[in-house]
Amino acid sequence: MRHGVLYCNDGDWVEHCTALIERPNGQLALIDWQGRVIEEEPVMVPHGAGVLAGA
């Protein structure tokens, strides 16, 4: 992410039959024409989430 903008290569349906999808939880994944996941975006933890006070 740069300056609040996330750039993603959206796949190549014509040559490789791949597409970028967004899951209901906001996670992105690259899939092939059969729906197989080729690559998934790592789960991002918001800044400060899960940090214990005094840890």
Z-matrix of the N, CA and C atoms (Angstrom, degrees):
N
C 1 1.445
C 2 1.520 1 107.44
N 3 1.306 2 116.01 1 135.84
C 4 1.454 3 121.08 2 179.43
C 5 1.523 4 108.96 3 -137.51
N 6 1.309 5 115.64 4 124.55
C 7 1.470 6 121.64 5 -179.58
C 8 1.529 7 111.00 6 55.35
N 9 1.331 8 117.40 7 35.67
C 10 1.453 9 121.29 8 178.31
C 11 1.517 10 115.16 9 78.80
N 12 1.337 11 117.16 10 6.15
C 13 1.461 12 121.06 11 -178.87
C 14 1.529 13 108.78 12 -113.48
N 15 1.324 14 116.45 13 129.40
C 16 1.456 15 121.70 14 177.60
C 17 1.524 16 108.30 15 -102.72
N 18 1.351 17 117.21 16 118.68
C 19 1.455 18 121.81 17 177.72
C 20 1.520 19 108.57 18 -98.13
N 21 1.311 20 116.80 19 130.82
C 22 1.463 21 121.17 20 178.91
C 23 1.515 22 109.70 21 -133.21
N 24 1.338 23 116.25 22 134.34
C 25 1.455 24 120.67 23 171.92
C 26 1.517 25 106.18 24 -71.71
N 27 1.310 26 116.90 25 121.17
C 28 1.462 27 119.77 26 -171.51
C 29 1.516 28 114.60 27 -88.67
N 30 1.316 29 117.60 28 21.09
C 31 1.455 30 120.07 29 177.87
C 32 1.520 31 111.31 30 84.37
N 33 1.294 32 116.22 31 -173.15
C 34 1.457 33 122.09 32 -175.49
C 35 1.522 34 108.04 33 -147.49
N 36 1.318 35 116.96 34 87.81
C 37 1.452 36 120.77 35 -175.13
C 38 1.525 37 111.66 36 -65.14
N 39 1.303 38 118.89 37 -37.82
C 40 1.463 39 121.98 38 -174.89
C 41 1.528 40 112.08 39 -68.54
N 42 1.320 41 117.80 40 -49.53
C 43 1.466 42 120.84 41 -175.72
C 44 1.526 43 114.02 42 -86.71
N 45 1.353 44 117.15 43 -41.18
C 46 1.466 45 120.28 44 -172.61
C 47 1.520 46 114.37 45 -120.24
N 48 1.318 47 116.18 46 1.47
C 49 1.474 48 121.34 47 179.72
C 50 1.526 49 111.74 48 53.79
N 51 1.333 50 116.63 49 48.01
C 52 1.459 51 121.99 50 176.71
C 53 1.521 52 109.72 51 -119.18
N 54 1.322 53 115.42 52 155.13
C 55 1.460 54 120.96 53 -179.84
C 56 1.515 55 109.37 54 -148.56
N 57 1.320 56 115.83 55 152.22
C 58 1.456 57 122.57 56 176.24
C 59 1.522 58 107.99 57 -93.66
N 60 1.346 59 116.30 58 131.28
C 61 1.465 60 120.25 59 177.34
C 62 1.519 61 109.35 60 -123.11
N 63 1.319 62 115.48 61 156.25
C 64 1.462 63 120.86 62 173.00
C 65 1.518 64 107.74 63 -115.55
N 66 1.320 65 116.17 64 124.20
C 67 1.460 66 121.85 65 -180.00
C 68 1.527 67 109.33 66 -77.23
N 69 1.342 68 117.86 67 162.19
C 70 1.472 69 120.61 68 -179.88
C 71 1.532 70 113.48 69 -55.43
N 72 1.345 71 117.54 70 -27.23
C 73 1.467 72 120.13 71 179.70
C 74 1.528 73 112.39 72 -86.04
N 75 1.348 74 117.60 73 3.20
C 76 1.458 75 121.91 74 178.30
C 77 1.514 76 114.48 75 93.07
N 78 1.333 77 118.00 76 -7.52
C 79 1.465 78 121.83 77 179.88
C 80 1.533 79 108.87 78 -72.07
N 81 1.335 80 116.11 79 140.74
C 82 1.454 81 121.98 80 178.50
C 83 1.518 82 110.26 81 -97.91
N 84 1.338 83 116.07 82 149.25
C 85 1.460 84 121.14 83 176.97
C 86 1.522 85 109.04 84 -147.59
N 87 1.325 86 116.23 85 148.27
C 88 1.451 87 122.87 86 174.58
C 89 1.522 88 106.50 87 -101.91
N 90 1.343 89 116.87 88 124.39
C 91 1.459 90 120.57 89 -177.90
C 92 1.523 91 110.61 90 -121.46
N 93 1.330 92 115.71 91 160.94
C 94 1.456 93 119.54 92 174.71
C 95 1.530 94 109.00 93 -98.60
N 96 1.323 95 116.91 94 -178.06
C 97 1.463 96 121.51 95 -174.01
C 98 1.521 97 113.41 96 -64.64
N 99 1.333 98 117.47 97 -18.78
C 100 1.457 99 120.83 98 178.17
C 101 1.530 100 111.91 99 -93.63
N 102 1.332 101 117.17 100 2.44
C 103 1.448 102 121.68 101 179.29
C 104 1.517 103 114.16 102 85.65
N 105 1.341 104 116.71 103 7.38
C 106 1.467 105 120.34 104 177.83
C 107 1.521 106 109.24 105 -75.82
N 108 1.322 107 115.90 106 135.88
C 109 1.465 108 121.17 107 179.35
C 110 1.522 109 108.91 108 -76.57
N 111 1.322 110 116.48 109 125.03
C 112 1.459 111 122.70 110 177.80
C 113 1.517 112 109.84 111 -91.79
N 114 1.322 113 115.49 112 -42.68
C 115 1.472 114 120.93 113 179.63
C 116 1.510 115 108.54 114 -154.78
N 117 1.349 116 115.53 115 143.09
C 118 1.455 117 120.73 116 177.72
C 119 1.513 118 110.16 117 -119.62
N 120 1.316 119 114.87 118 148.08
C 121 1.456 120 121.43 119 174.29
C 122 1.521 121 107.95 120 -69.66
N 123 1.324 122 118.03 121 136.05
C 124 1.464 123 118.95 122 175.67
C 125 1.525 124 110.18 123 -61.85
N 126 1.300 125 116.12 124 146.25
C 127 1.466 126 120.52 125 178.06
C 128 1.521 127 108.30 126 -68.97
N 129 1.309 128 115.70 127 126.22
C 130 1.459 129 121.22 128 -178.37
C 131 1.524 130 108.93 129 -96.42
N 132 1.320 131 116.32 130 132.55
C 133 1.459 132 121.87 131 176.11
C 134 1.527 133 107.34 132 -100.86
N 135 1.351 134 116.75 133 122.61
C 136 1.471 135 118.89 134 179.91
C 137 1.531 136 111.47 135 -55.67
N 138 1.316 137 115.51 136 145.66
C 139 1.477 138 121.33 137 -179.04
C 140 1.524 139 109.32 138 -54.40
N 141 1.329 140 115.90 139 126.94
C 142 1.447 141 120.94 140 177.94
C 143 1.520 142 114.36 141 89.00
N 144 1.323 143 118.22 142 -13.19
C 145 1.466 144 120.36 143 -179.32
C 146 1.519 145 109.18 144 -72.19
N 147 1.291 146 116.01 145 136.33
C 148 1.455 147 121.30 146 176.39
C 149 1.512 148 114.62 147 78.58
N 150 1.311 149 117.51 148 5.69
C 151 1.469 150 121.02 149 179.31
C 152 1.519 151 108.64 150 -87.35
N 153 1.305 152 116.31 151 125.51
C 154 1.454 153 120.15 152 -179.62
C 155 1.527 154 110.57 153 -84.57
N 156 1.297 155 115.81 154 138.98
C 157 1.462 156 120.15 155 178.02
C 158 1.519 157 109.99 156 -62.55
N 159 1.299 158 117.09 157 130.79
C 160 1.466 159 122.56 158 178.10
C 161 1.517 160 113.36 159 78.90
N 162 1.325 161 117.60 160 4.65
C 163 1.471 162 119.37 161 -179.63
C 164 1.498 163 111.34 162 -82.17
